[in-house]
Amino acid sequence: MPFIVALLLCFFGFSALAAAPSEAPLDTQVQDLKKEILALNRDLFILEEELLYPANTQTAVFLSMDVGEFFALDSVQLKVDGEDVVSYLYTEREIEALVRGGVQKLWLGNLKSGEHELVAFFTGKDPSSFEMLGSVNLAPWSIVIVDTWMWTPFVMLICLAGLRS
């Protein structure tokens, strides 16, 4: 791409300078040349987009959020036909922007005609819940609760087996 732009610059740049009248100041000639190069670059970019992403196969996935109190978004993972296409971890500022009405383009790609499976995983937490393991005061109690929940049925089975024998 840069090679093509440089080649076009050399070809059109020298012909523009040769065809320009010698009365015009050099600054205006340079400015006109820059405008022509920018226009060519824009046209090449549009052509490249049309060739790489034809409109009839192009698929875009956007994300926006509604103000809610039941879910605090943390990350998004998007899969198309079982393949990971995008994973995104949000910062607080990005989440605030989405809540205020922002829209994020998650993915832009080409899909062949036919059926496809699109799966989105939204990871987050309940904003009203408290973190037991994240708190210094509650972490020991959470370990006791998990340990009791995990071992009590096993101990009860051993006690029942001992009573039956």
Backbone bond lengths (Angstrom), bond angles and torsions (degrees), N, CA, C in turn:
res aa  C-N    CA-C-N  psi(-1)  N-CA   C-N-CA  omega(-1)  CA-C   N-CA-C  phi
1 M - - - 1.456 - - 1.536 110.67 -
2 P 1.375 119.00 -50.04 1.463 118.10 178.55 1.533 112.23 -63.55
3 F 1.357 115.86 -31.33 1.452 119.62 179.41 1.529 110.66 -65.41
4 I 1.344 115.69 -41.27 1.468 120.21 -179.72 1.527 110.19 -65.26
5 V 1.328 116.16 -42.56 1.466 119.65 179.16 1.521 110.34 -63.57
6 A 1.334 117.26 -41.27 1.461 120.44 179.74 1.526 110.51 -66.08
7 L 1.342 116.09 -39.05 1.458 120.11 179.00 1.533 110.41 -65.40
8 L 1.328 116.43 -44.21 1.465 119.86 178.13 1.527 110.94 -64.93
9 L 1.318 116.22 -37.51 1.455 120.60 177.99 1.526 110.51 -61.31
10 C 1.338 115.75 -45.91 1.468 118.83 -179.84 1.528 110.96 -63.76
11 F 1.336 116.56 -44.72 1.463 119.47 -176.50 1.524 111.73 -68.20
12 F 1.356 116.39 -53.94 1.453 119.62 -176.61 1.530 112.07 -76.97
13 G 1.309 116.79 -28.86 1.460 119.85 -178.54 1.514 112.03 -66.99
14 F 1.327 116.73 -45.27 1.452 119.80 -178.97 1.526 110.93 -72.09
15 S 1.340 116.58 -36.04 1.465 117.66 179.00 1.526 110.49 -69.78
16 A 1.334 117.50 -33.69 1.463 120.35 178.18 1.527 110.24 -68.60
17 L 1.321 116.66 -39.14 1.461 119.33 178.87 1.527 110.97 -69.54
18 A 1.332 116.64 -35.71 1.459 119.47 -179.49 1.525 110.57 -72.17
19 A 1.339 117.20 -34.87 1.458 120.32 -177.83 1.521 112.48 -82.74
20 A 1.335 117.39 -19.14 1.466 120.34 -177.11 1.528 109.66 -71.61
21 P 1.308 115.72 141.94 1.472 118.02 177.81 1.529 110.29 -67.22
22 S 1.284 115.28 148.92 1.461 120.19 -176.55 1.526 111.63 -75.25
23 E 1.337 117.67 -7.89 1.454 120.74 -178.82 1.533 112.26 -74.73
24 A 1.354 117.28 -29.50 1.467 120.59 -177.08 1.528 109.49 -70.71
25 P 1.319 116.24 140.60 1.467 119.19 178.50 1.532 110.70 -65.60
26 L 1.293 114.95 156.09 1.463 121.57 -177.27 1.526 111.16 -64.52
27 D 1.336 118.52 -35.60 1.465 120.96 179.91 1.524 111.63 -61.81
28 T 1.310 117.97 -43.07 1.463 120.25 -179.61 1.521 111.02 -68.04
29 Q 1.338 116.26 -36.17 1.462 119.63 177.05 1.535 110.73 -63.22
30 V 1.321 115.84 -42.18 1.471 120.45 179.43 1.527 110.49 -65.64
31 Q 1.334 116.72 -41.94 1.461 120.35 178.58 1.525 111.21 -64.02
32 D 1.329 117.81 -41.83 1.461 121.19 177.53 1.527 111.02 -63.47
33 L 1.316 115.31 -40.06 1.462 120.14 178.44 1.527 111.03 -64.23
34 K 1.338 117.14 -40.94 1.465 120.85 177.97 1.525 110.84 -63.46
35 K 1.338 116.81 -39.72 1.475 120.30 178.32 1.523 110.58 -63.84
36 E 1.320 116.79 -41.16 1.463 119.98 178.83 1.524 110.92 -64.91
37 I 1.321 116.87 -40.29 1.462 120.92 179.86 1.528 110.36 -65.74
38 L 1.320 116.71 -42.64 1.460 119.69 178.06 1.527 111.54 -63.33
39 A 1.315 116.88 -40.05 1.466 120.27 178.04 1.525 110.73 -64.77
40 L 1.330 117.13 -42.42 1.463 120.82 177.17 1.526 111.34 -63.56
41 N 1.320 116.24 -42.47 1.465 120.47 179.58 1.521 110.49 -62.68
42 R 1.344 116.92 -41.98 1.465 120.76 178.36 1.526 110.55 -63.34
43 D 1.338 116.89 -43.48 1.457 120.71 179.39 1.525 111.57 -64.03
44 L 1.327 116.54 -40.06 1.464 120.28 177.34 1.524 111.37 -65.50
45 F 1.313 117.12 -38.63 1.464 120.98 178.43 1.523 110.89 -64.36
46 I 1.328 116.71 -43.63 1.471 120.62 178.71 1.526 110.06 -64.02
47 L 1.323 117.33 -42.49 1.457 121.19 178.53 1.530 111.05 -63.15
48 E 1.324 116.02 -41.64 1.461 120.40 178.93 1.531 110.76 -63.84
49 E 1.323 117.56 -41.80 1.462 121.47 177.65 1.526 110.91 -62.17
50 E 1.331 116.94 -41.67 1.457 120.53 -179.56 1.519 111.55 -66.86
51 L 1.334 117.27 -34.94 1.465 119.99 179.45 1.523 111.88 -76.14
52 L 1.328 117.72 -41.46 1.459 120.57 -177.51 1.518 112.73 -78.41
53 Y 1.309 117.40 -36.76 1.460 122.05 -177.02 1.530 109.75 -125.64
54 P 1.332 117.87 78.61 1.464 119.16 177.85 1.531 110.37 -61.50
55 A 1.306 116.60 146.78 1.455 121.43 -173.73 1.527 112.30 -65.66
56 N 1.329 118.76 -29.17 1.456 119.54 -176.86 1.526 113.06 -80.02
57 T 1.335 119.63 -11.32 1.466 121.44 177.98 1.524 112.20 -117.61
58 Q 1.293 117.47 0.15 1.458 121.09 -175.02 1.527 110.62 -79.02
59 T 1.331 115.36 134.21 1.458 121.80 178.76 1.519 108.32 -129.02
60 A 1.315 116.22 133.27 1.460 121.06 178.97 1.524 108.70 -125.71
61 V 1.337 115.54 141.88 1.462 121.76 176.81 1.519 107.39 -121.65
62 F 1.324 116.10 124.89 1.455 122.55 -179.10 1.520 109.37 -115.94
63 L 1.322 115.98 155.04 1.460 121.83 179.28 1.519 109.07 -129.00
64 S 1.327 115.37 132.24 1.455 121.37 171.02 1.524 106.67 -140.87
65 M 1.318 115.93 161.77 1.461 120.05 -177.03 1.515 109.99 -123.42
66 D 1.317 113.94 147.31 1.449 121.40 172.76 1.522 106.67 -100.53
67 V 1.287 117.40 149.05 1.460 120.44 178.97 1.517 107.62 -66.99
68 G 1.313 115.98 120.10 1.459 120.67 -179.53 1.508 110.08 -144.79
69 E 1.311 114.59 159.07 1.456 118.74 -178.80 1.511 112.05 -115.48
70 F 1.340 118.10 9.37 1.450 120.68 -175.92 1.522 113.65 -103.52
71 F 1.327 117.89 -11.46 1.458 120.43 -174.80 1.523 109.74 -151.70
72 A 1.327 116.70 129.25 1.470 122.34 175.41 1.530 107.54 -109.12
73 L 1.321 117.35 112.08 1.458 122.81 -175.20 1.526 110.82 -67.87
74 D 1.338 114.96 138.31 1.457 121.08 177.51 1.527 110.70 -118.97
75 S 1.342 116.87 -45.35 1.459 120.06 -178.85 1.527 110.20 -154.69
76 V 1.333 114.82 164.55 1.459 122.46 178.38 1.519 107.88 -134.33
77 Q 1.327 114.79 137.63 1.461 120.77 174.30 1.525 106.85 -128.17
78 L 1.323 116.88 130.41 1.458 121.74 -176.30 1.519 108.91 -119.57
79 K 1.351 115.50 130.74 1.458 121.59 177.77 1.518 108.72 -123.14
80 V 1.329 115.79 137.92 1.452 122.30 174.68 1.520 107.02 -122.61
81 D 1.312 115.65 120.03 1.467 122.62 -177.92 1.528 111.78 54.62
82 G 1.324 116.99 40.69 1.462 121.97 177.11 1.514 115.00 80.02
83 E 1.304 118.46 0.22 1.466 123.03 -179.08 1.519 109.87 -105.46
84 D 1.333 117.04 131.51 1.464 119.91 175.36 1.521 109.15 -67.20
85 V 1.328 115.75 123.07 1.462 118.70 177.63 1.519 111.55 -108.74
86 V 1.341 117.81 -28.53 1.459 119.68 178.02 1.525 109.53 -156.91
87 S 1.312 115.11 142.55 1.458 123.57 170.80 1.518 106.57 -134.50
88 Y 1.327 116.30 133.24 1.458 118.69 -175.30 1.518 109.30 -139.96
89 L 1.321 116.46 129.39 1.459 123.91 176.69 1.525 107.94 -106.02
90 Y 1.326 116.66 124.34 1.460 121.72 -172.81 1.523 112.28 -92.11
91 T 1.330 115.29 146.40 1.456 121.69 171.33 1.523 108.06 -93.93
92 E 1.304 116.12 170.30 1.466 120.10 -179.76 1.534 111.41 -62.79
93 R 1.328 116.68 -39.66 1.473 120.38 -179.55 1.524 111.06 -65.13
94 E 1.336 117.16 -38.94 1.459 119.96 179.12 1.526 111.33 -67.30
95 I 1.327 116.64 -38.89 1.466 120.16 178.10 1.522 109.98 -65.63
96 E 1.323 117.41 -41.84 1.466 120.67 177.38 1.532 110.99 -60.94
97 A 1.334 116.60 -39.87 1.463 120.02 179.00 1.531 110.83 -66.13
98 L 1.323 117.47 -39.20 1.456 120.30 177.89 1.524 111.53 -66.81
99 V 1.323 116.94 -38.54 1.471 120.29 179.50 1.529 110.25 -67.10
100 R 1.334 117.40 -34.67 1.467 120.84 179.48 1.524 112.88 -74.11
101 G 1.337 117.73 -1.93 1.456 120.43 176.41 1.514 114.19 117.13
102 G 1.308 117.93 6.91 1.460 120.51 179.73 1.519 111.67 -70.65
103 V 1.326 115.83 156.58 1.458 122.64 178.20 1.518 107.44 -127.04
104 Q 1.332 116.00 132.01 1.458 120.74 -179.87 1.520 109.44 -113.20
105 K 1.328 116.02 133.67 1.462 119.85 174.24 1.525 106.87 -83.46
106 L 1.336 115.97 110.44 1.459 120.53 -179.14 1.524 111.79 -77.81
107 W 1.333 116.12 -44.22 1.458 118.79 -172.76 1.512 110.05 -153.27
108 L 1.314 115.95 142.28 1.462 123.24 174.27 1.514 106.44 -135.00
109 G 1.323 116.60 120.20 1.460 119.07 -177.95 1.512 111.12 -157.51
110 N 1.313 115.10 178.68 1.457 121.80 179.85 1.515 109.37 -107.34
111 L 1.315 116.04 137.04 1.453 122.38 174.95 1.521 108.17 -127.40
112 K 1.316 115.48 138.69 1.463 119.34 176.20 1.512 109.06 -69.39
113 S 1.306 116.50 161.07 1.456 121.15 177.51 1.524 109.41 -64.18
114 G 1.314 115.59 143.62 1.457 120.22 179.69 1.515 110.50 129.23
115 E 1.333 114.60 -170.72 1.458 120.41 -178.69 1.531 110.76 -85.99
116 H 1.317 115.15 141.57 1.457 121.75 177.97 1.521 108.46 -139.46
117 E 1.323 115.82 155.01 1.460 121.52 177.90 1.531 108.80 -108.17
118 L 1.312 116.01 122.60 1.459 122.73 178.49 1.520 107.90 -114.66
119 V 1.338 116.59 119.48 1.462 121.79 -177.82 1.529 107.92 -123.84
120 A 1.319 115.46 129.90 1.469 120.83 177.65 1.523 108.28 -120.16
121 F 1.334 116.39 129.33 1.462 122.94 176.29 1.520 107.97 -107.79
122 F 1.315 115.76 121.81 1.455 121.84 177.76 1.515 107.85 -107.14
123 T 1.324 116.55 120.60 1.453 121.64 -179.48 1.518 108.29 -108.62
124 G 1.315 115.60 134.55 1.452 120.12 -179.60 1.507 110.16 -170.77
125 K 1.303 116.48 -161.94 1.453 120.39 179.41 1.518 109.85 -145.10
126 D 1.293 113.76 164.52 1.455 121.63 176.56 1.528 107.19 -78.19
127 P 1.306 118.80 118.18 1.463 120.00 -175.67 1.528 113.59 -65.90
128 S 1.330 117.25 -20.30 1.461 118.66 -179.60 1.521 112.26 -85.69
129 S 1.341 117.88 -11.95 1.468 119.95 -178.61 1.529 110.53 -80.71
130 F 1.304 114.65 156.14 1.465 119.59 177.22 1.521 107.92 -109.94
131 E 1.301 116.50 153.16 1.457 122.02 -176.97 1.518 109.88 -93.55
132 M 1.316 115.40 116.06 1.459 119.06 -178.35 1.531 111.49 -76.67
133 L 1.322 116.85 -42.46 1.464 119.00 -177.72 1.524 111.95 -77.97
134 G 1.313 117.94 -19.91 1.461 120.46 -179.83 1.513 113.77 -82.71
135 S 1.311 116.95 -13.74 1.457 121.01 -179.15 1.524 110.12 -96.44
136 V 1.324 117.01 136.95 1.466 121.27 -179.34 1.530 110.37 -67.40
137 N 1.305 117.63 -35.90 1.463 120.45 -177.97 1.525 112.72 -77.78
138 L 1.332 117.87 -31.27 1.457 120.70 -175.66 1.524 114.39 -94.74
139 A 1.325 118.72 -14.20 1.465 121.10 -176.81 1.528 112.59 -61.11
140 P 1.338 121.45 -46.21 1.476 119.37 179.03 1.533 112.19 -62.00
141 W 1.332 117.10 -37.96 1.462 120.17 179.80 1.524 111.50 -68.63
142 S 1.311 117.58 -34.39 1.462 119.43 177.99 1.522 110.87 -67.69
143 I 1.328 118.04 -34.49 1.465 120.98 176.63 1.522 110.14 -67.19
144 V 1.334 117.43 -40.24 1.468 121.22 178.10 1.525 110.13 -63.17
145 I 1.317 117.71 -42.53 1.469 121.42 -179.16 1.525 110.59 -65.09
146 V 1.325 117.63 -45.08 1.458 120.83 -179.93 1.521 110.46 -65.56
147 D 1.313 117.57 -41.81 1.459 121.37 179.51 1.531 110.71 -62.89
148 T 1.311 117.16 -43.06 1.468 121.50 178.60 1.525 110.37 -64.99
149 W 1.314 117.10 -43.78 1.464 121.34 -179.85 1.532 110.96 -63.11
150 M 1.332 116.91 -35.68 1.454 120.69 -175.43 1.528 112.50 -79.75
151 W 1.329 118.55 -38.95 1.458 120.60 -171.62 1.520 114.60 -98.78
152 T 1.303 120.60 -17.53 1.463 121.84 -177.41 1.527 112.60 -60.41
153 P 1.318 121.21 -45.46 1.474 119.19 179.07 1.533 112.67 -62.42
154 F 1.324 116.96 -38.42 1.459 120.06 179.79 1.527 110.99 -65.60
155 V 1.313 117.78 -43.25 1.464 121.92 179.04 1.531 110.30 -64.74
156 M 1.337 116.57 -38.39 1.465 120.56 178.32 1.519 110.89 -64.53
157 L 1.336 117.88 -39.49 1.463 121.00 177.00 1.524 111.10 -63.10
158 I 1.303 118.02 -42.07 1.456 121.45 178.16 1.532 110.85 -64.22
159 C 1.337 117.40 -41.19 1.471 121.03 177.77 1.527 111.15 -64.32
160 L 1.326 117.21 -42.37 1.469 120.87 178.76 1.533 110.81 -66.35
161 A 1.335 116.71 -38.44 1.464 119.48 177.29 1.523 110.47 -65.43
162 G 1.327 117.41 -37.79 1.478 120.73 177.32 1.508 112.17 -67.38
163 L 1.320 117.73 -35.99 1.474 120.84 179.12 1.528 111.90 -71.68
164 R 1.306 118.78 -28.99 1.452 122.61 -179.25 1.522 112.27 -78.58
165 S 1.293 117.96 -24.24 1.463 118.77 -175.63 1.499 113.26 -86.58
